[in-house]
Amino acid sequence: MAGQTDIVTKPNRSDKVLDPDHQLQIASQVRAHFDSLSPKRPIKPNRSDNSDHNSPHPNFDASIAVPLPEFDKFLSLQSQSQAVIPGANNAVEPDEYVQTQYYQQLDSIDKQHHT
C-alpha cells in the first residue's frame, strides 16, 4: 500500500466537528501551501519613495546631463520675461475696446431674436 494516495472526501453532516484549534492549524497549513505556490512579486514602493534600488529603470543615471530643447526654451523665455509682482504699481495699459461693425451686427442679431 506504499504507492496509494489518501482519498479526501467531502465531509458529511454527521462527521465529527474538529475543535477550533485544530481547524486553525489545518487552515494555516492550507494557506501556507497555497502561499508557497503563488508567484513572488517585488513589493511596489510608495510613490514618494525616491530610493535608487527601487528605481523602475536600474540603468538610469540622473547625473548625466541630457540636453532638452523644451527646457532650454523654457529657461530662455523665463529669463526674457518681466516679473509681475501682485500689488505693485505695474504700469500696464489695458487693451482698448474698439467698437467695430462686427459688434454692431451681433447686437442687432440679439435684438431681433424673440423667444
N, CA, C and O atoms as CSV, one atom per row, in Angstrom:
chain,resi,resn,atom,element,x,y,z
A,1,MET,N,N,0.810,-1.182,0.000
A,1,MET,CA,C,0.000,0.000,0.000
A,1,MET,C,C,0.860,1.256,0.000
A,1,MET,O,O,0.375,2.333,0.346
A,2,ALA,N,N,2.116,1.137,-0.378
A,2,ALA,CA,C,3.012,2.283,-0.309
A,2,ALA,C,C,2.752,3.266,-1.437
A,2,ALA,O,O,3.039,4.452,-1.273
A,3,GLY,N,N,2.230,2.836,-2.559
A,3,GLY,CA,C,2.035,3.713,-3.700
A,3,GLY,C,C,0.692,4.404,-3.736
A,3,GLY,O,O,0.452,5.231,-4.616
A,4,GLN,N,N,-0.201,4.087,-2.794
A,4,GLN,CA,C,-1.534,4.677,-2.830
A,4,GLN,C,C,-1.528,6.037,-2.142
A,4,GLN,O,O,-0.768,6.282,-1.204
A,5,THR,N,N,-2.389,6.904,-2.632
A,5,THR,CA,C,-2.552,8.223,-2.016
A,5,THR,C,C,-3.836,8.236,-1.210
A,5,THR,O,O,-4.753,7.458,-1.474
A,6,ASP,N,N,-3.899,9.108,-0.241
A,6,ASP,CA,C,-5.107,9.230,0.572
A,6,ASP,C,C,-6.203,9.890,-0.241
A,6,ASP,O,O,-5.961,10.861,-0.957
A,7,ILE,N,N,-7.390,9.367,-0.128
A,7,ILE,CA,C,-8.538,9.933,-0.818
A,7,ILE,C,C,-9.252,10.866,0.149
A,7,ILE,O,O,-9.662,10.464,1.238
A,8,VAL,N,N,-9.388,12.100,-0.264
A,8,VAL,CA,C,-10.057,13.094,0.571
A,8,VAL,C,C,-11.471,13.251,0.051
A,8,VAL,O,O,-11.685,13.502,-1.135
A,9,THR,N,N,-12.424,13.103,0.937
A,9,THR,CA,C,-13.823,13.242,0.545
A,9,THR,C,C,-14.429,14.448,1.231
A,9,THR,O,O,-13.894,14.963,2.213
A,10,LYS,N,N,-15.518,14.874,0.713
A,10,LYS,CA,C,-16.250,15.995,1.286
A,10,LYS,C,C,-16.873,15.556,2.611
A,10,LYS,O,O,-17.458,14.475,2.672
A,11,PRO,N,N,-16.765,16.359,3.674
A,11,PRO,CA,C,-17.324,15.931,4.962
A,11,PRO,C,C,-18.844,15.885,4.918
A,11,PRO,O,O,-19.491,16.712,4.275
A,12,ASN,N,N,-19.389,14.916,5.604
A,12,ASN,CA,C,-20.839,14.793,5.731
A,12,ASN,C,C,-21.312,15.582,6.941
A,12,ASN,O,O,-20.504,16.014,7.764
A,13,ARG,N,N,-22.607,15.768,7.044
A,13,ARG,CA,C,-23.165,16.484,8.197
A,13,ARG,C,C,-22.986,15.698,9.491
A,13,ARG,O,O,-22.932,16.274,10.578
A,14,SER,N,N,-22.896,14.381,9.363
A,14,SER,CA,C,-22.773,13.553,10.562
A,14,SER,C,C,-21.320,13.385,11.008
A,14,SER,O,O,-21.060,12.757,12.034
A,15,ASP,N,N,-20.360,13.946,10.239
A,15,ASP,CA,C,-18.959,13.833,10.638
A,15,ASP,C,C,-18.686,14.650,11.891
A,15,ASP,O,O,-19.380,15.617,12.203
A,16,LYS,N,N,-17.668,14.227,12.579
A,16,LYS,CA,C,-17.293,14.900,13.817
A,16,LYS,C,C,-16.688,16.274,13.487
A,16,LYS,O,O,-15.844,16.383,12.598
A,17,VAL,N,N,-17.118,17.314,14.201
A,17,VAL,CA,C,-16.586,18.660,14.006
A,17,VAL,C,C,-15.312,18.782,14.825
A,17,VAL,O,O,-15.286,18.472,16.016
A,18,LEU,N,N,-14.254,19.242,14.161
A,18,LEU,CA,C,-12.967,19.377,14.839
A,18,LEU,C,C,-12.981,20.578,15.773
A,18,LEU,O,O,-13.762,21.513,15.593
A,19,ASP,N,N,-12.122,20.539,16.755
A,19,ASP,CA,C,-12.041,21.676,17.674
A,19,ASP,C,C,-11.439,22.885,16.946
A,19,ASP,O,O,-10.730,22.710,15.955
A,20,PRO,N,N,-11.708,24.100,17.418
A,20,PRO,CA,C,-11.266,25.316,16.716
A,20,PRO,C,C,-9.754,25.406,16.545
A,20,PRO,O,O,-9.286,25.921,15.530
A,21,ASP,N,N,-8.985,24.921,17.506
A,21,ASP,CA,C,-7.523,24.975,17.373
A,21,ASP,C,C,-7.044,24.110,16.213
A,21,ASP,O,O,-6.171,24.511,15.443
A,22,HIS,N,N,-7.624,22.921,16.097
A,22,HIS,CA,C,-7.246,22.020,15.010
A,22,HIS,C,C,-7.692,22.594,13.657
A,22,HIS,O,O,-6.980,22.453,12.662
A,23,GLN,N,N,-8.864,23.238,13.617
A,23,GLN,CA,C,-9.334,23.872,12.380
A,23,GLN,C,C,-8.382,24.994,11.961
A,23,GLN,O,O,-8.069,25.132,10.778
A,24,LEU,N,N,-7.920,25.798,12.928
A,24,LEU,CA,C,-6.970,26.871,12.615
A,24,LEU,C,C,-5.646,26.312,12.117
A,24,LEU,O,O,-5.020,26.885,11.225
A,25,GLN,N,N,-5.221,25.200,12.691
A,25,GLN,CA,C,-3.972,24.579,12.267
A,25,GLN,C,C,-4.083,24.094,10.820
A,25,GLN,O,O,-3.172,24.304,10.019
A,26,ILE,N,N,-5.193,23.451,10.494
A,26,ILE,CA,C,-5.400,22.968,9.124
A,26,ILE,C,C,-5.492,24.147,8.158
A,26,ILE,O,O,-4.924,24.106,7.066
A,27,ALA,N,N,-6.207,25.196,8.560
A,27,ALA,CA,C,-6.341,26.371,7.694
A,27,ALA,C,C,-4.988,27.029,7.454
A,27,ALA,O,O,-4.707,27.468,6.338
A,28,SER,N,N,-4.148,27.104,8.479
A,28,SER,CA,C,-2.826,27.715,8.298
A,28,SER,C,C,-1.940,26.850,7.407
A,28,SER,O,O,-1.141,27.379,6.634
A,29,GLN,N,N,-2.070,25.521,7.504
A,29,GLN,CA,C,-1.305,24.640,6.625
A,29,GLN,C,C,-1.729,24.815,5.172
A,29,GLN,O,O,-0.888,24.868,4.276
A,30,VAL,N,N,-3.032,24.903,4.944
A,30,VAL,CA,C,-3.539,25.090,3.578
A,30,VAL,C,C,-3.092,26.443,3.033
A,30,VAL,O,O,-2.668,26.547,1.882
A,31,ARG,N,N,-3.191,27.491,3.874
A,31,ARG,CA,C,-2.781,28.828,3.453
A,31,ARG,C,C,-1.286,28.859,3.126
A,31,ARG,O,O,-0.882,29.473,2.138
A,32,ALA,N,N,-0.468,28.204,3.945
A,32,ALA,CA,C,0.974,28.156,3.694
A,32,ALA,C,C,1.276,27.412,2.401
A,32,ALA,O,O,2.175,27.797,1.654
A,33,HIS,N,N,0.528,26.351,2.137
A,33,HIS,CA,C,0.728,25.591,0.901
A,33,HIS,C,C,0.449,26.459,-0.327
A,33,HIS,O,O,1.246,26.486,-1.265
A,34,PHE,N,N,-0.693,27.175,-0.320
A,34,PHE,CA,C,-1.035,27.999,-1.478
A,34,PHE,C,C,-0.150,29.239,-1.578
A,34,PHE,O,O,0.117,29.720,-2.679
A,35,ASP,N,N,0.306,29.761,-0.437
A,35,ASP,CA,C,1.240,30.888,-0.484
A,35,ASP,C,C,2.572,30.476,-1.092
A,35,ASP,O,O,3.218,31.271,-1.774
A,36,SER,N,N,2.984,29.239,-0.848
A,36,SER,CA,C,4.246,28.771,-1.427
A,36,SER,C,C,4.115,28.554,-2.934
A,36,SER,O,O,5.107,28.638,-3.658
A,37,LEU,N,N,2.902,28.277,-3.413
A,37,LEU,CA,C,2.689,28.063,-4.844
A,37,LEU,C,C,2.549,29.364,-5.623
A,37,LEU,O,O,2.791,29.387,-6.829
A,38,SER,N,N,2.163,30.443,-4.956
A,38,SER,CA,C,1.923,31.703,-5.661
A,38,SER,C,C,3.247,32.318,-6.102
A,38,SER,O,O,4.258,32.173,-5.415
A,39,PRO,N,N,3.247,33.011,-7.254
A,39,PRO,CA,C,4.493,33.628,-7.723
A,39,PRO,C,C,4.886,34.791,-6.814
A,39,PRO,O,O,4.034,35.530,-6.321
A,40,LYS,N,N,6.179,34.933,-6.606
A,40,LYS,CA,C,6.682,36.012,-5.761
A,40,LYS,C,C,6.895,37.252,-6.624
A,40,LYS,O,O,7.576,37.197,-7.649
A,41,ARG,N,N,6.316,38.355,-6.207
A,41,ARG,CA,C,6.454,39.622,-6.925
A,41,ARG,C,C,7.150,40.624,-6.022
A,41,ARG,O,O,6.981,40.587,-4.804
A,42,PRO,N,N,7.934,41.520,-6.611
A,42,PRO,CA,C,8.575,42.538,-5.766
A,42,PRO,C,C,7.530,43.502,-5.213
A,42,PRO,O,O,6.525,43.787,-5.864
A,43,ILE,N,N,7.778,43.987,-4.029
A,43,ILE,CA,C,6.847,44.911,-3.384
A,43,ILE,C,C,6.943,46.259,-4.080
A,43,ILE,O,O,8.040,46.761,-4.327
A,44,LYS,N,N,5.785,46.848,-4.399
A,44,LYS,CA,C,5.774,48.150,-5.052
A,44,LYS,C,C,6.169,49.224,-4.046
A,44,LYS,O,O,5.648,49.237,-2.930
A,45,PRO,N,N,7.074,50.120,-4.412
A,45,PRO,CA,C,7.440,51.196,-3.492
A,45,PRO,C,C,6.361,52.264,-3.464
A,45,PRO,O,O,5.537,52.358,-4.374
A,46,ASN,N,N,6.375,53.064,-2.412
A,46,ASN,CA,C,5.456,54.192,-2.349
A,46,ASN,C,C,5.821,55.184,-3.434
A,46,ASN,O,O,6.965,55.216,-3.887
A,47,ARG,N,N,4.865,55.991,-3.853
A,47,ARG,CA,C,5.151,56.986,-4.882
A,47,ARG,C,C,6.140,58.030,-4.397
A,47,ARG,O,O,6.886,58.604,-5.190
A,48,SER,N,N,6.145,58.273,-3.095
A,48,SER,CA,C,7.038,59.288,-2.556
A,48,SER,C,C,8.428,58.734,-2.271
A,48,SER,O,O,9.315,59.488,-1.873
A,49,ASP,N,N,8.637,57.443,-2.462
A,49,ASP,CA,C,9.931,56.836,-2.185
A,49,ASP,C,C,10.872,57.106,-3.350
A,49,ASP,O,O,10.583,56.720,-4.484
A,50,ASN,N,N,11.992,57.763,-3.081
A,50,ASN,CA,C,12.939,58.108,-4.137
A,50,ASN,C,C,14.215,57.288,-4.041
A,50,ASN,O,O,15.261,57.731,-4.517
A,51,SER,N,N,14.161,56.134,-3.454
A,51,SER,CA,C,15.367,55.337,-3.297
A,51,SER,C,C,15.813,54.789,-4.649
A,51,SER,O,O,14.994,54.501,-5.521
A,52,ASP,N,N,17.130,54.651,-4.803
A,52,ASP,CA,C,17.684,54.220,-6.084
A,52,ASP,C,C,17.469,52.734,-6.344
A,52,ASP,O,O,17.347,52.327,-7.500
A,53,HIS,N,N,17.420,51.913,-5.294
A,53,HIS,CA,C,17.283,50.477,-5.520
A,53,HIS,C,C,15.877,50.100,-5.968
A,53,HIS,O,O,15.670,48.985,-6.446
A,54,ASN,N,N,14.915,50.991,-5.827
A,54,ASN,CA,C,13.549,50.712,-6.278
A,54,ASN,C,C,13.230,51.426,-7.587
A,54,ASN,O,O,12.066,51.523,-7.976
A,55,SER,N,N,14.251,51.919,-8.258
A,55,SER,CA,C,14.047,52.665,-9.491
A,55,SER,C,C,13.473,51.755,-10.570
A,55,SER,O,O,13.921,50.617,-10.713
A,56,PRO,N,N,12.475,52.241,-11.345
A,56,PRO,CA,C,11.928,51.393,-12.409
A,56,PRO,C,C,12.941,51.138,-13.518
A,56,PRO,O,O,12.836,50.143,-14.235
A,57,HIS,N,N,13.928,52.033,-13.667
A,57,HIS,CA,C,14.966,51.872,-14.676
A,57,HIS,C,C,16.307,51.790,-13.949
A,57,HIS,O,O,16.896,52.827,-13.645
A,58,PRO,N,N,16.800,50.593,-13.667
A,58,PRO,CA,C,18.010,50.472,-12.856
A,58,PRO,C,C,19.254,51.038,-13.527
A,58,PRO,O,O,20.205,51.397,-12.833
A,59,ASN,N,N,19.278,51.130,-14.864
A,59,ASN,CA,C,20.448,51.652,-15.562
A,59,ASN,C,C,20.388,53.160,-15.757
A,59,ASN,O,O,21.291,53.732,-16.368
A,60,PHE,N,N,19.354,53.813,-15.257
A,60,PHE,CA,C,19.184,55.250,-15.430
A,60,PHE,C,C,20.111,55.991,-14.486
A,60,PHE,O,O,20.113,55.727,-13.284
A,61,ASP,N,N,20.903,56.919,-15.016
A,61,ASP,CA,C,21.805,57.733,-14.200
A,61,ASP,C,C,21.366,59.179,-14.324
A,61,ASP,O,O,21.470,59.770,-15.399
A,62,ALA,N,N,20.875,59.753,-13.236
A,62,ALA,CA,C,20.353,61.120,-13.258
A,62,ALA,C,C,21.458,62.154,-13.339
A,62,ALA,O,O,21.189,63.316,-13.646
A,63,SER,N,N,22.707,61.758,-13.068
A,63,SER,CA,C,23.799,62.726,-13.092
A,63,SER,C,C,24.232,63.066,-14.513
A,63,SER,O,O,24.910,64.073,-14.717
A,64,ILE,N,N,23.863,62.260,-15.495
A,64,ILE,CA,C,24.217,62.536,-16.886
A,64,ILE,C,C,23.261,63.585,-17.424
A,64,ILE,O,O,22.044,63.405,-17.400
A,65,ALA,N,N,23.832,64.693,-17.915
A,65,ALA,CA,C,23.007,65.786,-18.426
A,65,ALA,C,C,22.620,65.492,-19.868
A,65,ALA,O,O,23.483,65.343,-20.733
A,66,VAL,N,N,21.334,65.409,-20.118
A,66,VAL,CA,C,20.813,65.188,-21.459
A,66,VAL,C,C,20.192,66.497,-21.912
A,66,VAL,O,O,19.333,67.036,-21.214
A,67,PRO,N,N,20.603,67.027,-23.067
A,67,PRO,CA,C,20.029,68.309,-23.499
A,67,PRO,C,C,18.551,68.155,-23.861
A,67,PRO,O,O,18.173,67.297,-24.658
A,68,LEU,N,N,17.736,69.001,-23.257
A,68,LEU,CA,C,16.307,69.008,-23.542
A,68,LEU,C,C,15.961,70.340,-24.187
A,68,LEU,O,O,16.043,71.377,-23.529
A,69,PRO,N,N,15.574,70.339,-25.465
A,69,PRO,CA,C,15.286,71.614,-26.125
A,69,PRO,C,C,14.112,72.352,-25.494
A,69,PRO,O,O,14.103,73.582,-25.465
A,70,GLU,N,N,13.133,71.627,-24.993
A,70,GLU,CA,C,11.986,72.285,-24.367
A,70,GLU,C,C,12.401,73.004,-23.091
A,70,GLU,O,O,11.925,74.104,-22.809
A,71,PHE,N,N,13.288,72.381,-22.323
A,71,PHE,CA,C,13.740,73.001,-21.083
A,71,PHE,C,C,14.614,74.216,-21.376
A,71,PHE,O,O,14.537,75.223,-20.673
A,72,ASP,N,N,15.451,74.122,-22.423
A,72,ASP,CA,C,16.265,75.278,-22.812
A,72,ASP,C,C,15.382,76.436,-23.251
A,72,ASP,O,O,15.659,77.586,-22.911
A,73,LYS,N,N,14.332,76.151,-23.996
A,73,LYS,CA,C,13.393,77.191,-24.433
A,73,LYS,C,C,12.690,77.810,-23.225
A,73,LYS,O,O,12.506,79.026,-23.169
A,74,PHE,N,N,12.301,76.988,-22.272
A,74,PHE,CA,C,11.657,77.483,-21.059
A,74,PHE,C,C,12.585,78.424,-20.295
A,74,PHE,O,O,12.160,79.485,-19.838
A,75,LEU,N,N,13.845,78.037,-20.157
A,75,LEU,CA,C,14.793,78.890,-19.437
A,75,LEU,C,C,15.017,80.211,-20.158
A,75,LEU,O,O,15.129,81.256,-19.517
A,76,SER,N,N,15.085,80.176,-21.494
A,76,SER,CA,C,15.289,81.427,-22.235
A,76,SER,C,C,14.068,82.330,-22.121
A,76,SER,O,O,14.215,83.543,-21.978
A,77,LEU,N,N,12.867,81.763,-22.180
A,77,LEU,CA,C,11.659,82.577,-22.020
A,77,LEU,C,C,11.547,83.119,-20.602
A,77,LEU,O,O,11.092,84.243,-20.391
A,78,GLN,N,N,11.958,82.327,-19.652
A,78,GLN,CA,C,11.889,82.767,-18.261
A,78,GLN,C,C,12.855,83.921,-18.004
A,78,GLN,O,O,12.545,84.828,-17.232
A,79,SER,N,N,14.014,83.892,-18.641
A,79,SER,CA,C,14.972,84.976,-18.440
A,79,SER,C,C,14.544,86.245,-19.176
A,79,SER,O,O,14.907,87.344,-18.757
A,80,GLN,N,N,13.782,86.117,-20.262
A,80,GLN,CA,C,13.341,87.286,-21.025
A,80,GLN,C,C,12.123,87.960,-20.412
A,80,GLN,O,O,11.934,89.165,-20.579
A,81,SER,N,N,11.305,87.209,-19.713
A,81,SER,CA,C,10.056,87.779,-19.224
A,81,SER,C,C,10.309,88.690,-18.038
A,81,SER,O,O,11.279,88.526,-17.297
A,82,GLN,N,N,9.407,89.659,-17.874
A,82,GLN,CA,C,9.479,90.568,-16.741
A,82,GLN,C,C,8.586,90.009,-15.651
A,82,GLN,O,O,7.468,89.563,-15.906
A,83,ALA,N,N,9.094,90.043,-14.448
A,83,ALA,CA,C,8.325,89.519,-13.326
A,83,ALA,C,C,7.190,90.470,-12.990
A,83,ALA,O,O,7.396,91.682,-12.915
A,84,VAL,N,N,5.998,89.935,-12.787
A,84,VAL,CA,C,4.840,90.727,-12.398
A,84,VAL,C,C,4.607,90.471,-10.922
A,84,VAL,O,O,4.322,89.349,-10.506
A,85,ILE,N,N,4.732,91.522,-10.145
A,85,ILE,CA,C,4.553,91.403,-8.702
A,85,ILE,C,C,3.161,91.884,-8.359
A,85,ILE,O,O,2.828,93.035,-8.640
A,86,PRO,N,N,2.332,91.034,-7.755
A,86,PRO,CA,C,0.984,91.469,-7.409
A,86,PRO,C,C,1.031,92.548,-6.328
A,86,PRO,O,O,1.814,92.469,-5.381
A,87,GLY,N,N,0.185,93.544,-6.492
A,87,GLY,CA,C,0.116,94.626,-5.518
A,87,GLY,C,C,1.036,95.785,-5.849
A,87,GLY,O,O,0.883,96.870,-5.287
A,88,ALA,N,N,1.980,95.583,-6.740
A,88,ALA,CA,C,2.880,96.676,-7.113
A,88,ALA,C,C,2.228,97.500,-8.210
A,88,ALA,O,O,1.310,97.034,-8.884
A,89,ASN,N,N,2.703,98.720,-8.385
A,89,ASN,CA,C,2.167,99.586,-9.441
A,89,ASN,C,C,2.765,99.162,-10.772
A,89,ASN,O,O,3.826,99.641,-11.171
A,90,ASN,N,N,2.094,98.288,-11.430
A,90,ASN,CA,C,2.525,97.853,-12.754
A,90,ASN,C,C,1.834,98.745,-13.772
A,90,ASN,O,O,0.613,98.707,-13.929
A,91,ALA,N,N,2.619,99.531,-14.447
A,91,ALA,CA,C,2.065,100.487,-15.407
A,91,ALA,C,C,1.794,99.779,-16.728
A,91,ALA,O,O,2.464,100.035,-17.728
A,92,VAL,N,N,0.825,98.904,-16.724
A,92,VAL,CA,C,0.438,98.185,-17.930
A,92,VAL,C,C,-0.900,98.744,-18.373
A,92,VAL,O,O,-1.872,98.744,-17.618
A,93,GLU,N,N,-0.933,99.218,-19.604
A,93,GLU,CA,C,-2.167,99.799,-20.120
A,93,GLU,C,C,-3.121,98.678,-20.517
A,93,GLU,O,O,-2.712,97.712,-21.160
A,94,PRO,N,N,-4.381,98.804,-20.138
A,94,PRO,CA,C,-5.343,97.775,-20.552
A,94,PRO,C,C,-5.641,97.892,-22.046
A,94,PRO,O,O,-5.516,98.965,-22.636
A,95,ASP,N,N,-6.031,96.785,-22.634
A,95,ASP,CA,C,-6.391,96.805,-24.047
A,95,ASP,C,C,-7.641,97.648,-24.235
A,95,ASP,O,O,-8.585,97.593,-23.447
A,96,GLU,N,N,-7.613,98.421,-25.299
A,96,GLU,CA,C,-8.759,99.293,-25.552
A,96,GLU,C,C,-9.826,98.523,-26.312
A,96,GLU,O,O,-9.534,97.647,-27.126
A,97,TYR,N,N,-11.074,98.878,-26.021
A,97,TYR,CA,C,-12.204,98.295,-26.726
A,97,TYR,C,C,-12.549,99.222,-27.878
A,97,TYR,O,O,-12.854,100.397,-27.676
A,98,VAL,N,N,-12.498,98.691,-29.062
A,98,VAL,CA,C,-12.843,99.472,-30.243
A,98,VAL,C,C,-14.091,98.844,-30.834
A,98,VAL,O,O,-14.103,97.672,-31.210
A,99,GLN,N,N,-15.141,99.651,-30.908
A,99,GLN,CA,C,-16.387,99.130,-31.448
A,99,GLN,C,C,-16.288,99.123,-32.966
A,99,GLN,O,O,-15.975,100.136,-33.590
A,100,THR,N,N,-16.560,97.964,-33.541
A,100,THR,CA,C,-16.489,97.821,-34.995
A,100,THR,C,C,-17.851,97.398,-35.516
A,100,THR,O,O,-18.799,97.206,-34.754
A,101,GLN,N,N,-17.925,97.260,-36.812
A,101,GLN,CA,C,-19.156,96.851,-37.474
A,101,GLN,C,C,-19.563,95.447,-37.030
A,101,GLN,O,O,-20.752,95.133,-36.965
A,102,TYR,N,N,-18.594,94.622,-36.732
A,102,TYR,CA,C,-18.869,93.254,-36.300
A,102,TYR,C,C,-19.709,93.248,-35.034
A,102,TYR,O,O,-20.692,92.514,-34.937
A,103,TYR,N,N,-19.322,94.064,-34.069
A,103,TYR,CA,C,-20.059,94.105,-32.809
A,103,TYR,C,C,-21.453,94.701,-32.996
A,103,TYR,O,O,-22.392,94.301,-32.308
A,104,GLN,N,N,-21.595,95.641,-33.910
A,104,GLN,CA,C,-22.920,96.222,-34.159
A,104,GLN,C,C,-23.850,95.178,-34.771
A,104,GLN,O,O,-25.036,95.136,-34.444
A,105,GLN,N,N,-23.322,94.337,-35.656
A,105,GLN,CA,C,-24.141,93.281,-36.242
A,105,GLN,C,C,-24.550,92.252,-35.186
A,105,GLN,O,O,-25.680,91.764,-35.206
A,106,LEU,N,N,-23.653,91.923,-34.277
A,106,LEU,CA,C,-24.002,90.989,-33.210
A,106,LEU,C,C,-25.096,91.561,-32.325
A,106,LEU,O,O,-26.005,90.843,-31.908
A,107,ASP,N,N,-25.007,92.841,-32.041
A,107,ASP,CA,C,-26.003,93.498,-31.200
A,107,ASP,C,C,-27.366,93.495,-31.895
A,107,ASP,O,O,-28.390,93.270,-31.251
A,108,SER,N,N,-27.379,93.744,-33.211
A,108,SER,CA,C,-28.655,93.755,-33.931
A,108,SER,C,C,-29.256,92.350,-34.017
A,108,SER,O,O,-30.477,92.205,-33.978
A,109,ILE,N,N,-28.432,91.330,-34.133
A,109,ILE,CA,C,-28.936,89.955,-34.152
A,109,ILE,C,C,-29.582,89.624,-32.817
A,109,ILE,O,O,-30.624,88.970,-32.772
A,110,ASP,N,N,-28.971,90.070,-31.738
A,110,ASP,CA,C,-29.514,89.817,-30.407
A,110,ASP,C,C,-30.859,90.506,-30.230
A,110,ASP,O,O,-31.753,89.957,-29.587
A,111,LYS,N,N,-31.012,91.691,-30.787
A,111,LYS,CA,C,-32.272,92.423,-30.642
A,111,LYS,C,C,-33.379,91.817,-31.504
A,111,LYS,O,O,-34.555,91.913,-31.153
A,112,GLN,N,N,-33.019,91.199,-32.619
A,112,GLN,CA,C,-34.024,90.604,-33.496
A,112,GLN,C,C,-34.522,89.259,-32.967
A,112,GLN,O,O,-35.582,88.790,-33.381
A,113,HIS,N,N,-33.795,88.654,-32.087
A,113,HIS,CA,C,-34.149,87.328,-31.584
A,113,HIS,C,C,-35.326,87.424,-30.619
A,113,HIS,O,O,-35.306,88.212,-29.673
A,114,HIS,N,N,-36.341,86.619,-30.869
A,114,HIS,CA,C,-37.511,86.579,-29.991
A,114,HIS,C,C,-37.655,85.172,-29.447
A,114,HIS,O,O,-37.422,84.194,-30.158
A,115,THR,N,N,-38.036,85.075,-28.196
A,115,THR,CA,C,-38.214,83.746,-27.611
A,115,THR,C,C,-39.654,83.324,-27.653
A,115,THR,O,O,-39.989,82.228,-27.203
